[in-house]
Amino acid sequence: MFDLPVVDRASSRAATRFRNFLLDQGFEMSQLSIYARFCNGKEQYETYLRRIEKNLPGRGEVHVMGFTDRQYENIVRFSGQSRGRQRKNPDQLVLF
């Protein structure tokens, strides 16, 4: 998740580049500034963490949080006034 300044044209472009980088890396937008990606183990998590670090914008805050499979499955989400169904971990890893 991140909070990037978009006060001028240059900072807006930097934020857009970072969002596009995340999408190119297989992340999906969960909310406006929250992107998520399933990683198949700690090693893959560390690989993406290094990639994010190399592509950080010059300003702003970026927070990376890791969840185990069980923790991810136990996230409770609400949509409007009703409880959404639990998300399931992907059954397989798709590479393209």
N, CA, C and O atoms as a DFTB+ gen file, in Angstrom:
384 C
 N C O
     1  1       0.850      -1.169       0.000
     2  2       0.000       0.000       0.000
     3  2       0.892       1.226       0.000
     4  3       2.023       1.187       0.483
     5  1       0.377       2.307      -0.542
     6  2       1.235       3.467      -0.666
     7  2       0.434       4.758      -0.618
     8  3      -0.770       4.787      -0.872
     9  1       1.146       5.814      -0.286
    10  2       0.617       7.168      -0.290
    11  2       1.663       8.017      -0.992
    12  3       2.671       8.393      -0.394
    13  1       1.422       8.314      -2.252
    14  2       2.387       9.049      -3.058
    15  2       1.852      10.438      -3.368
    16  3       0.672      10.586      -3.685
    17  1       2.704      11.464      -3.281
    18  2       2.243      12.821      -3.576
    19  2       1.952      12.974      -5.071
    20  3       2.664      12.435      -5.919
    21  1       0.903      13.710      -5.365
    22  2       0.561      14.029      -6.758
    23  2       0.238      15.525      -6.842
    24  3      -0.822      15.928      -7.320
    25  1       1.182      16.324      -6.365
    26  2       0.963      17.766      -6.275
    27  2       1.365      18.513      -7.544
    28  3       0.956      19.654      -7.759
    29  1       2.163      17.865      -8.375
    30  2       2.547      18.501      -9.636
    31  2       2.649      17.422     -10.712
    32  3       2.480      16.235     -10.431
    33  1       2.924      17.842     -11.933
    34  2       2.957      16.913     -13.063
    35  2       4.024      15.822     -12.882
    36  3       3.768      14.657     -13.186
    37  1       5.203      16.186     -12.396
    38  2       6.281      15.205     -12.221
    39  2       5.927      14.154     -11.173
    40  3       6.163      12.965     -11.391
    41  1       5.371      14.566     -10.054
    42  2       5.016      13.597      -9.008
    43  2       3.837      12.725      -9.448
    44  3       3.759      11.553      -9.080
    45  1       2.936      13.289     -10.223
    46  2       1.820      12.515     -10.758
    47  2       2.318      11.435     -11.716
    48  3       1.836      10.303     -11.689
    49  1       3.278      11.789     -12.556
    50  2       3.872      10.803     -13.476
    51  2       4.608       9.711     -12.713
    52  3       4.534       8.539     -13.083
    53  1       5.316      10.083     -11.654
    54  2       6.044       9.094     -10.848
    55  2       5.065       8.111     -10.194
    56  3       5.324       6.908     -10.158
    57  1       3.957       8.617      -9.686
    58  2       2.947       7.742      -9.074
    59  2       2.339       6.807     -10.117
    60  3       2.124       5.628      -9.840
    61  1       2.066       7.316     -11.291
    62  2       1.513       6.487     -12.370
    63  2       2.507       5.420     -12.804
    64  3       2.125       4.273     -13.033
    65  1       3.786       5.791     -12.918
    66  2       4.815       4.808     -13.267
    67  2       4.876       3.682     -12.229
    68  3       5.008       2.510     -12.582
    69  1       4.779       4.046     -10.955
    70  2       4.840       3.037      -9.893
    71  2       3.622       2.114      -9.963
    72  3       3.765       0.897      -9.846
    73  1       2.435       2.675     -10.152
    74  2       1.231       1.848     -10.280
    75  2       1.345       0.905     -11.479
    76  3       0.997      -0.272     -11.381
    77  1       1.826       1.415     -12.594
    78  2       1.987       0.577     -13.788
    79  2       3.035      -0.512     -13.573
    80  3       2.882      -1.633     -14.058
    81  1       4.100      -0.177     -12.846
    82  2       5.108      -1.180     -12.499
    83  2       4.461      -2.322     -11.715
    84  3       4.688      -3.493     -12.022
    85  1       3.655      -1.983     -10.702
    86  2       3.000      -3.013      -9.898
    87  2       2.105      -3.897     -10.770
    88  3       2.117      -5.120     -10.631
    89  1       1.338      -3.288     -11.657
    90  2       0.477      -4.064     -12.550
    91  2       1.297      -4.976     -13.458
    92  3       0.927      -6.127     -13.690
    93  1       2.407      -4.458     -13.969
    94  2       3.288      -5.263     -14.828
    95  2       3.896      -6.443     -14.083
    96  3       4.232      -7.457     -14.695
    97  1       4.039      -6.320     -12.770
    98  2       4.600      -7.382     -11.947
    99  2       3.545      -8.394     -11.498
   100  3       3.854      -9.329     -10.759
   101  1       2.309      -8.208     -11.942
   102  2       1.254      -9.165     -11.609
   103  2       0.439      -8.813     -10.393
   104  3      -0.359      -9.629      -9.931
   105  1       0.618      -7.617      -9.860
   106  2      -0.208      -7.176      -8.739
   107  2      -1.578      -6.770      -9.277
   108  3      -1.705      -6.372     -10.434
   109  1      -2.583      -6.873      -8.442
   110  2      -3.902      -6.384      -8.821
   111  2      -4.349      -5.345      -7.812
   112  3      -4.019      -5.420      -6.629
   113  1      -5.102      -4.380      -8.299
   114  2      -5.538      -3.298      -7.434
   115  2      -6.674      -3.795      -6.540
   116  3      -7.706      -4.258      -7.027
   117  1      -6.471      -3.691      -5.237
   118  2      -7.495      -4.051      -4.269
   119  2      -8.327      -2.819      -3.911
   120  3      -9.551      -2.892      -3.803
   121  1      -7.649      -1.696      -3.730
   122  2      -8.259      -0.387      -3.540
   123  2      -7.371       0.616      -4.250
   124  3      -6.373       0.237      -4.863
   125  1      -7.717       1.875      -4.177
   126  2      -7.027       2.887      -4.961
   127  2      -5.510       2.852      -4.799
   128  3      -4.795       2.912      -5.799
   129  1      -5.005       2.757      -3.591
   130  2      -3.554       2.726      -3.370
   131  2      -3.113       1.451      -2.662
   132  3      -2.100       1.435      -1.964
   133  1      -3.879       0.393      -2.848
   134  2      -3.548      -0.893      -2.237
   135  2      -3.547      -1.951      -3.335
   136  3      -4.560      -2.193      -3.991
   137  1      -2.389      -2.571      -3.516
   138  2      -2.228      -3.595      -4.544
   139  2      -1.811      -4.893      -3.864
   140  3      -1.098      -4.873      -2.861
   141  1      -2.255      -6.014      -4.410
   142  2      -1.968      -7.311      -3.799
   143  2      -1.483      -8.293      -4.857
   144  3      -1.838      -8.206      -6.033
   145  1      -0.660      -9.229      -4.396
   146  2      -0.168     -10.276      -5.283
   147  2       0.107     -11.515      -4.450
   148  3       0.691     -11.424      -3.370
   149  1      -0.308     -12.669      -4.946
   150  2      -0.009     -13.932      -4.272
   151  2       1.426     -14.329      -4.595
   152  3       1.833     -14.331      -5.757
   153  1       2.184     -14.663      -3.565
   154  2       3.555     -15.139      -3.745
   155  2       3.623     -16.582      -3.268
   156  3       3.057     -16.932      -2.233
   157  1       4.302     -17.394      -4.013
   158  2       4.421     -18.809      -3.695
   159  2       5.654     -19.037      -2.821
   160  3       6.642     -19.619      -3.267
   161  1       5.587     -18.576      -1.583
   162  2       6.679     -18.799      -0.640
   163  2       7.474     -17.543      -0.316
   164  3       7.356     -16.514      -0.983
   165  1       8.283     -17.659       0.723
   166  2       9.081     -16.544       1.243
   167  2      10.119     -16.058       0.226
   168  3      10.377     -14.858       0.130
   169  1      10.707     -16.972      -0.522
   170  2      11.724     -16.595      -1.503
   171  2      11.131     -15.703      -2.598
   172  3      11.732     -14.700      -2.982
   173  1       9.963     -16.070      -3.090
   174  2       9.316     -15.255      -4.115
   175  2       8.902     -13.905      -3.533
   176  3       9.011     -12.881      -4.207
   177  1       8.434     -13.895      -2.298
   178  2       8.090     -12.648      -1.614
   179  2       9.306     -11.714      -1.578
   180  3       9.197     -10.531      -1.901
   181  1      10.451     -12.252      -1.187
   182  2      11.678     -11.453      -1.120
   183  2      12.091     -10.931      -2.496
   184  3      12.591      -9.812      -2.609
   185  1      11.886     -11.728      -3.535
   186  2      12.194     -11.293      -4.903
   187  2      11.357     -10.077      -5.277
   188  3      11.885      -9.096      -5.800
   189  1      10.051     -10.135      -5.011
   190  2       9.190      -8.992      -5.335
   191  2       9.503      -7.786      -4.460
   192  3       9.390      -6.646      -4.910
   193  1       9.891      -8.028      -3.222
   194  2      10.269      -6.934      -2.339
   195  2      11.484      -6.181      -2.897
   196  3      11.523      -4.951      -2.873
   197  1      12.465      -6.926      -3.394
   198  2      13.638      -6.284      -4.009
   199  2      13.250      -5.513      -5.271
   200  3      13.762      -4.419      -5.506
   201  1      12.356      -6.069      -6.080
   202  2      11.908      -5.364      -7.292
   203  2      11.189      -4.064      -6.940
   204  3      11.399      -3.034      -7.581
   205  1      10.348      -4.120      -5.925
   206  2       9.640      -2.910      -5.481
   207  2      10.650      -1.873      -5.012
   208  3      10.552      -0.696      -5.359
   209  1      11.611      -2.313      -4.228
   210  2      12.625      -1.390      -3.703
   211  2      13.385      -0.697      -4.827
   212  3      13.697       0.489      -4.719
   213  1      13.683      -1.411      -5.893
   214  2      14.404      -0.821      -7.031
   215  2      13.550       0.161      -7.836
   216  3      14.086       0.979      -8.583
   217  1      12.227       0.084      -7.688
   218  2      11.326       0.910      -8.482
   219  2      10.541       1.910      -7.654
   220  3       9.516       2.421      -8.106
   221  1      11.009       2.194      -6.449
   222  2      10.312       3.146      -5.590
   223  2      10.351       4.547      -6.198
   224  3      11.373       4.954      -6.749
   225  1       9.253       5.280      -6.102
   226  2       9.284       6.675      -6.524
   227  2      10.148       7.490      -5.555
   228  3      10.433       7.040      -4.445
   229  1      10.557       8.666      -5.970
   230  2      11.452       9.488      -5.168
   231  2      10.863       9.983      -3.862
   232  3      11.595      10.231      -2.904
   233  1       9.545      10.131      -3.816
   234  2       8.899      10.659      -2.610
   235  2       7.677       9.819      -2.271
   236  3       7.176       9.065      -3.105
   237  1       7.206       9.957      -1.044
   238  2       5.996       9.263      -0.615
   239  2       6.303       8.094       0.293
   240  3       7.455       7.830       0.638
   241  1       5.249       7.405       0.670
   242  2       5.339       6.275       1.588
   243  2       4.858       5.016       0.884
   244  3       3.813       5.020       0.233
   245  1       5.621       3.942       1.017
   246  2       5.239       2.637       0.493
   247  2       5.390       1.632       1.627
   248  3       6.443       1.558       2.260
   249  1       4.347       0.865       1.880
   250  2       4.358      -0.156       2.930
   251  2       4.075      -1.505       2.289
   252  3       3.128      -1.643       1.516
   253  1       4.896      -2.502       2.610
   254  2       4.706      -3.852       2.101
   255  2       4.401      -4.751       3.282
   256  3       5.142      -4.770       4.265
   257  1       3.307      -5.499       3.187
   258  2       2.918      -6.413       4.256
   259  2       2.809      -7.813       3.671
   260  3       2.262      -7.997       2.584
   261  1       3.323      -8.783       4.385
   262  2       3.224     -10.172       3.961
   263  2       2.259     -10.927       4.853
   264  3       2.228     -10.725       6.067
   265  1       1.482     -11.788       4.248
   266  2       0.528     -12.633       4.969
   267  2       0.799     -14.080       4.602
   268  3       1.151     -14.377       3.461
   269  1       0.639     -14.973       5.549
   270  2       0.696     -16.395       5.227
   271  2      -0.604     -16.784       4.524
   272  3      -1.563     -16.013       4.503
   273  1      -0.625     -17.981       3.953
   274  2      -1.840     -18.461       3.285
   275  2      -3.034     -18.414       4.233
   276  3      -4.110     -17.935       3.875
   277  1      -2.832     -18.908       5.417
   278  2      -3.925     -18.975       6.404
   279  2      -4.408     -17.570       6.790
   280  3      -5.612     -17.330       6.876
   281  1      -3.482     -16.660       7.017
   282  2      -3.860     -15.293       7.371
   283  2      -4.651     -14.640       6.240
   284  3      -5.633     -13.943       6.499
   285  1      -4.240     -14.853       4.998
   286  2      -4.941     -14.273       3.859
   287  2      -6.365     -14.812       3.768
   288  3      -7.306     -14.055       3.527
   289  1      -6.520     -16.116       3.959
   290  2      -7.848     -16.723       3.888
   291  2      -8.755     -16.237       5.006
   292  3      -9.977     -16.267       4.857
   293  1      -8.192     -15.790       6.124
   294  2      -8.994     -15.353       7.268
   295  2      -9.328     -13.867       7.256
   296  3      -9.954     -13.374       8.194
   297  1      -8.930     -13.148       6.223
   298  2      -9.286     -11.729       6.126
   299  2     -10.795     -11.617       5.928
   300  3     -11.367     -12.268       5.054
   301  1     -11.424     -10.793       6.741
   302  2     -12.861     -10.553       6.613
   303  2     -13.036      -9.247       5.867
   304  3     -12.436      -8.235       6.230
   305  1     -13.856      -9.264       4.825
   306  2     -14.092      -8.032       4.075
   307  2     -15.586      -7.776       3.985
   308  3     -16.396      -8.703       3.954
   309  1     -15.925      -6.506       3.944
   310  2     -17.311      -6.092       3.825
   311  2     -17.467      -5.289       2.551
   312  3     -16.603      -4.482       2.208
   313  1     -18.557      -5.505       1.857
   314  2     -18.878      -4.751       0.662
   315  2     -20.244      -4.125       0.895
   316  3     -21.260      -4.817       0.955
   317  1     -20.249      -2.797       1.025
   318  2     -21.496      -2.152       1.412
   319  2     -21.838      -2.548       2.831
   320  3     -21.022      -2.382       3.737
   321  1     -23.030      -3.069       3.035
   322  2     -23.465      -3.460       4.371
   323  2     -23.436      -4.965       4.591
   324  3     -23.893      -5.448       5.627
   325  1     -22.908      -5.706       3.634
   326  2     -22.905      -7.158       3.803
   327  2     -21.476      -7.702       3.801
   328  3     -20.554      -7.105       3.244
   329  1     -21.336      -8.833       4.433
   330  2     -20.036      -9.486       4.519
   331  2     -19.764     -10.194       3.199
   332  3     -20.594     -10.954       2.700
   333  1     -18.580      -9.927       2.641
   334  2     -18.190     -10.576       1.392
   335  2     -17.706     -11.988       1.663
   336  3     -17.321     -12.324       2.783
   337  1     -17.730     -12.805       0.632
   338  2     -17.242     -14.176       0.815
   339  2     -15.733     -14.152       0.990
   340  3     -15.048     -13.256       0.496
   341  1     -15.234     -15.140       1.695
   342  2     -13.795     -15.209       1.943
   343  2     -13.057     -15.453       0.643
   344  3     -13.520     -16.194      -0.224
   345  1     -11.914     -14.824       0.522
   346  2     -11.075     -15.053      -0.650
   347  2     -10.283     -16.322      -0.446
   348  3      -9.832     -16.619       0.660
   349  1     -10.122     -17.051      -1.500
   350  2      -9.366     -18.292      -1.460
   351  2      -8.029     -18.054      -2.130
   352  3      -7.947     -17.305      -3.104
   353  1      -6.993     -18.674      -1.629
   354  2      -5.690     -18.588      -2.276
   355  2      -5.784     -19.221      -3.659
   356  3      -6.557     -20.159      -3.854
   357  1      -5.024     -18.733      -4.606
   358  2      -5.043     -19.364      -5.932
   359  2      -4.655     -20.832      -5.849
   360  3      -3.758     -21.201      -5.091
   361  1      -5.336     -21.674      -6.634
   362  2      -5.027     -23.100      -6.649
   363  2      -3.722     -23.390      -7.368
   364  3      -3.047     -24.377      -7.077
   365  1      -3.373     -22.525      -8.306
   366  2      -2.131     -22.738      -9.042
   367  2      -1.511     -21.394      -9.378
   368  3      -2.180     -20.360      -9.379
   369  1      -0.242     -21.433      -9.657
   370  2       0.495     -20.246     -10.022
   371  2       0.523     -20.157     -11.543
   372  3       0.941     -21.102     -12.211
   373  1       0.085     -19.035     -12.091
   374  2       0.052     -18.854     -13.532
   375  2       1.154     -17.891     -13.923
   376  3       1.219     -16.773     -13.411
   377  1       2.009     -18.311     -14.813
   378  2       3.095     -17.477     -15.303
   379  2       2.857     -17.175     -16.770
   380  3       2.495     -18.063     -17.543
   381  1       3.061     -15.922     -17.153
   382  2       2.935     -15.566     -18.568
   383  2       3.884     -14.459     -18.895
   384  3       3.936     -14.010     -20.040
